[in-house]
Amino acid sequence: MPHNHSHSDNHSHNHAHPDLKGKKLLLSIVLNIAITVAQVIGGLISGSLSLLSDALHNFSDVLSLIVSYIADRFSKKDASVSKTFGYKRAEIIAAFVNSVTLIIVAVYLIYEATTRFFNPHFIESGLVIWLAIFGIVFNGFSVLLLHKESKSNMNMRSAYLHLFTDMAASVAVLIGGLLMKYYEWFWVDSFLTVLIALYLLVMGYYLLKTSFKVLMLFTPDELNLEVVNDAVCKIPEIKNMHHIHIWQLNEQETHLEAHLDFHEDVTLSEFDAVLTKVEELLYQDFGINHVTIQPEHQKDDPKDIIVQD
C-alpha cells in the first residue's frame, strides 16, 4: 500500500526560527501569568466580578499558550515504534479538555453575574481602572510580540487571536471601571461579566466542536468528499475511487486513504506515475498532504465511496 508524505515538508518554513518562537511564547506566558495574578488579587480586593472573569479569561489563555509551547517542543520529537505519529495530537486533546472546563466556568460566571445584578455590590473602581490599563499594556505587548509569526503559523495565529481578545476584554473592563467611578453604575460590572462569559461560551463551544471533530476523525468541514472523489476520477487511468477516509491528524496535516480501481492491469511504475498525479491534485486543489492508496484491478469488493469497516 503506497504511502506518501512528500508534502509534509511544505510546512517546514513555518518553523524557520523555532527557538525564537518558543522564547516569544514563554515571554507571553510570563506576561499573562502576571496579568492573571494581578487581576485575581485586584478583583478580590475591589469586589469586581468583571475583573475576576477577565482574569479567568487570561488564565485560560495562559493554558492555551502553555499548550502551544509544549506542543511546539514535543512536535520536534521523532516518531517511534510505539508512537508512530509522535505527539502531534497533544494540543488537540488539551484543547478539548480546556474547552469543556471553559464552558462550565462561563455558565457559572453568568449565574454569579445574574445574582449580583439584582443585588449590586460597591466596587473599588479605581483599582479596576488601573488593573485594566495594566492588562491592556501587557496584552498589547504580547500581541505585538506574536504578530509576525501569526501570519505564517496556525498555532501562533490562535495564540495571537486569544491575546488580542484579552486586550479587548481589558478595554471593556476599563470602560466599566470609568462608568462605575464617575456615574456609580455598579451594575455595569455584572453586565460586562455576562458579556465576557458569553464570549467565553462562544469560543469554548467552537473549540469543543472543532477539537471533537478532529479527535473523531470527521471529514474536515471545508472538504466535500464527493467533490474530491469526482476530481480524482477525472484522471484517465482511474476507473473509480472508493472506500475513502479523509481526516485531520492535527491542524497542519490532512490525510486521505482510499482504494483506487484501475481500468487496466497497470505495472508498478505506471501506478507510481498515476499516484504522483493523484497526490499533486489532492494537495494543490484540496490541501490534503498525506495520501495512502490501495491499488486494485477487477477486485470483487464494495465500490461505494463510504464503506463501513
C-alpha positions, 0 to 999 in steps of 0.5 A, a space after each residue: 500500500 503506497 504511502 506518501 508524505 512528500 508534502 509534509 515538508 511544505 510546512 517546514 518554513 513555518 518553523 524557520 526560527 523555532 527557538 525564537 518562537 518558543 522564547 516569544 511564547 514563554 515571554 507571553 506566558 510570563 506576561 499573562 501569568 502576571 496579568 492573571 495574578 494581578 487581576 485575581 488579587 485586584 478583583 478580590 480586593 475591589 469586589 469586581 466580578 468583571 475583573 475576576 472573569 477577565 482574569 479567568 479569561 487570561 488564565 485560560 489563555 495562559 493554558 492555551 499558550 502553555 499548550 502551544 509551547 509544549 506542543 511546539 517542543 514535543 512536535 520536534 520529537 521523532 516518531 517511534 515504534 510505539 508512537 508512530 505519529 509522535 505527539 502531534 495530537 497533544 494540543 488537540 486533546 488539551 484543547 478539548 479538555 480546556 474547552 469543556 472546563 471553559 464552558 462550565 466556568 462561563 455558565 457559572 460566571 453568568 449565574 454569579 453575574 445574574 445574582 449580583 445584578 439584582 443585588 449590586 455590590 460597591 466596587 473599588 473602581 479605581 483599582 479596576 481602572 488601573 488593573 485594566 490599563 495594566 492588562 491592556 499594556 501587557 496584552 498589547 505587548 504580547 500581541 505585538 510580540 506574536 504578530 509576525 509569526 501569526 501570519 505564517 503559523 496556525 498555532 501562533 495565529 490562535 495564540 495571537 487571536 486569544 491575546 488580542 481578545 484579552 486586550 479587548 476584554 481589558 478595554 471593556 473592563 476599563 470602560 466599566 471601571 470609568 462608568 462605575 467611578 464617575 456615574 456609580 453604575 455598579 451594575 455595569 460590572 455584572 453586565 460586562 461579566 455576562 458579556 465576557 462569559 458569553 464570549 467565553 461560551 462562544 469560543 469554548 463551544 467552537 473549540 469543543 466542536 472543532 477539537 471533537 471533530 478532529 479527535 473523531 476523525 470527521 471529514 474536515 468541514 471545508 472538504 466535500 468528499 464527493 467533490 474530491 472523489 469526482 476530481 480524482 476520477 477525472 484522471 484517465 487511468 482511474 476507473 473509480 475511487 472508493 472506500 475513502 477516509 479523509 481526516 485531520 491528524 492535527 491542524 497542519 496535516 490532512 490525510 486521505 486513504 482510499 482504494 483506487 480501481 484501475 481500468 487496466 492491469 497497470 505495472 508498478 511504475 505506471 501506478 507510481 506515475 498515476 499516484 504522483 498525479 493523484 497526490 499533486 491534485 489532492 494537495 494543490 486543489 484540496 490541501 490534503 498532504 498525506 495520501 495512502 492508496 490501495 491499488 486494485 484491478 477487477 477486485 470483487 469488493 464494495 465500490 461505494 465511496 463510504 464503506 463501513 469497516 
